[in-house]
Amino acid sequence: MSAAVERVTTVDEPALAAPAVQIDSVAKRYGPPGSSVLALERISLSVERGEFVCLVGASGCGKTTILNLVSGLDQPDAGRISVTGQVALLFQEAALFPWLTAAANIELPMTLAGVPRTERRQRVAELLELVHLQGFGDRRPHELSGGMRQRVSLARALAQRAEVLLMDEPFGSLDAMTRDILHDEVERLWIDAGFTILFVTHDVREAVRLGDRVIVLSSRPAQVVEEIHVPLPRPRDGADPDLADVAEHVITRLRSEVRAHAED
């Protein structure tokens, strides 16, 4: 099968009916022939519009590779990826331009898109308020905490009118309290804006706290070994015993997969 990435950005009836992300039998290999590494092996996954899906798996199993392929930063060797809507990718580090203020970082994608200045400034003010950073627009990244920098990064993604957010361990470097606060913020923004999120994390409790579904991946090469629906009502409390029960199921499945790989 030849590789293909189809990007649908028009808002018509077929696009509205299609999943936000559709991955069909995708394979990806890195390295030269003879010594290459198979990262993904015929993986298939569907993410519906407005859904919050978390990917978990052992280190190096291919979670970030999936996001890179969906975002268009890389291309599959086989299979097909279809994405409906504008995509934005958020990394573990905020990746802000250090010489620009928070407001200027948020404004940049709109400037590149040719949005008029008056509209840009109004939108920046709205986004700063949305991520609870009113009054911090004139600060540069080094003047902000790690959590605040990630809020700026999130606002910059929203400035692109993104309908699909790809989040690669965006809170992995933050302390537990800040991470918990940002869980609430991301959930609030997701509910209010209705965008789709595909979220990679090593933290199983984080995945269960945020996701509608948790996708458990095998060790490399990655395949989907289980899809776990999280039936808990929102907003969710990280200390909820029911949440802990679902997390324990995910952890047990991951341990089983890691042990099986170690015995190969």
N, C-alpha and C positions, 0 to 999 in steps of 0.2 A: 504494500500500500504506500502510495506517495504521501509525503508529509504536507500538511496544509494548516494554515491559521487563517480563519475567516473572522473579520471584524465587522459587526453590524452596528452602525451608529444612528441609522434613521429610526424615527419613532413612528412606525406604522403597525398595522394589526398583526402581521406575522412576527415582527420583532417583539411586540408586547407579549405574545404567546410563547415565545422561545425562552429557554433557560438563559440566565445571565451568562453562565459559563458551561460549556459542554466539551468534555474531553473524551475522545473516542479512540481506544486502542493505541495510545501514544507511547512511543518508545524514544529513549534518548541515550546516546552513548558518547562518552568523552575520551579523548586521547587518540593516538595514531593506531592504524590497523596493526593487529598483532599484540598490542599491549593496552587496548582500550578498556574502559570500565563501563559496564551497563548500569546506568543510573535509574532508568524507568523501563519497565517491561510490560508493554501492552496495557497500560493503566487506563481505566475509564472512570469518569466521575461527572456528575451533573450537579450544578448549583442553581437553584431557582431564583428568580428575581425577588429581591427583598429578603433573601435567606441569609443567615449568619452560620457559616460552616467553618469548623476548626479542623486542621490537620495535625495529627500527632504521630510520632514514630521515633525510632532510635536515631541518634546523631548520624548524619551522613546518609540517611536512607533516601533522600531525594525530595524532601519537602520544599526547600528553596528552589530546586530545579523546576518544580511544578509552577511556582509563582513566576519564575523567569520566563517560562514558556507562555503562560497565560498573558503576561504583560507585554510580550513581544520582544523582550530583551534577548531571547534566544529562540531557536527554531527546533521543532521536533525532527527526529530522523524518520519517524513513521507515525501514521495516525493522523488525527484531525482535531483541531481545537477551534471552537466557535465561541466568540465573545460578543455579547450584545451590550452596547453602551460604551461610554468613555471610561477608561481605566486609569487608576492612580495606584502607585506602589509606595508603601511606607516600610522603612527599614528599622532595624534595631536602633541605629543611630539616627538622629533627626535629619542629618545631611542638609543643614541650613548653610547658606552662604554667610561666613562670619563677618564680612564687611558690610552686610546689609542689616537694617533694622528688622524687627519681627514683621512690621507692616510691609516693608519692602520685599521681604521673602515671600509673604503671602500674595503680594501684588504681582510678582514677577511672571507667573504663568499667564495672567490676564494681559500683561503688557506684551508678551510674546504672541498672544492670540489677537492682538490688535483691538482690545476692548478700550473704548474711550476713557480718558483720564477721570472724568467726573464719575462715571459708572464704576471704575476701578476703586476709587477712594471710598465710595459709598459701600461697595461690596466688602472691602477690607474691614471697615468699621463694623459691619454686620457679622463678619466671621470672627473677629476678635471678641465680640460680645458672645457669640455662639459658643466659643471654647473658653469663656470666662477669663479673658485676658484684656478686658478693657483697661486702658491706662498703661499698658505695657508695649504698645505699638512702636514706640521710639527706642526701645531697648534692643541692643545687639545680643546675639546668642550667648556670648560669654557672661552676660549680665542676667541670664535666666537660669532657673533650675532645670534639671534633666526633664522633669515632668512638664514644665512650661515649654521647653523646646519641642517636646513631642506634640504638645497642643498646637504649637505654631505649624509643625509639619502636617498635622491633621487638617488645620485650617487651609494650608496651601493646597492640599489634595482636594478639599471641597471647593476651592477657588477655581479648579479646573472643571467644575460641574461634573465631577466623576460620579458615575452610577455604580461602578464596581470598585471597591477598595480591596487591594491585596496587601495584607499586613504580615510582615516577616519578623516575628518576635519583637514587636515594637516596644514592649515594656520589659524586655529581658534584663536590661541593665539598670533598672530602677529599683529603689527600695520597696519593701512590701506595702507600706502605707500609701506611697505615691501610686504604686501599681493598682491598689484597690480603688483609689479615687478615680483613676483613669478608666478602670473597668466600668464604673458608673457613668462616666462621661461618654465613653464610646457607645455604651448601650443606649443612653439617652439620645445621642445624635443619630444613631442607627434607627431607632424607633421614630424619631421626629422626621428624618429626611427620607427614610424608606429605601436607602441604597442597599446594595448587596455586599457582603464581606466574606472573603476567603482568608482565613487567619491561621498562620503557622505558629506553633508554640511547642516548647518542651514541657511546659507546666500543665499537667493533666487537670488539676483543679481549675486553672484559668480557662482551659478549653470547655469544661463543663459549666463553669460560671457564665460563659459568654455564648456558647454555641447552641443553635437549634439542633445541629447534628455534630457529632465528633467522628471524624474519619480516621481509623487506625490503619497505618501503612506498615507493610512488611519491611524488614531490613533489606538493604540494597541487593538487587534492584527492586524498587518500590512497586508494590501492588496493593490494592485495597483489600484488606483482610476482614474488616468489619466496619459497618456503619451503625453508630449508636445514636438513636434519637433521644434527646434530653427533654423529658416531659414536664419539667418543673416550671411553675408559673414565674412571670417576671413582674417586678424586678427581683433578682435573685440575691440571696445572702450567701457569701462565701462560707459562713459558719453553719449553714443549714445541714443537718444530718442526712437528709435525702440527697443533697448534692454530694456529700461525702460518699454515699453508697454508690452513686453513679460513677464517681471518680475512681473508686476502688475497683469497679468492674473494668474500667478502661485500663487501669494500671495492671490488673491481672492479665488482661489480654496482651498488653505490651510486653510484660515479663515472659509470657509464653512464647511470643514471637522472637524476642531476643535470645532466649534459651535455645529455641529451635535453630536459629541461625548459628549460634556458637557451636552447636553439635554437628553442623554440616561439615 
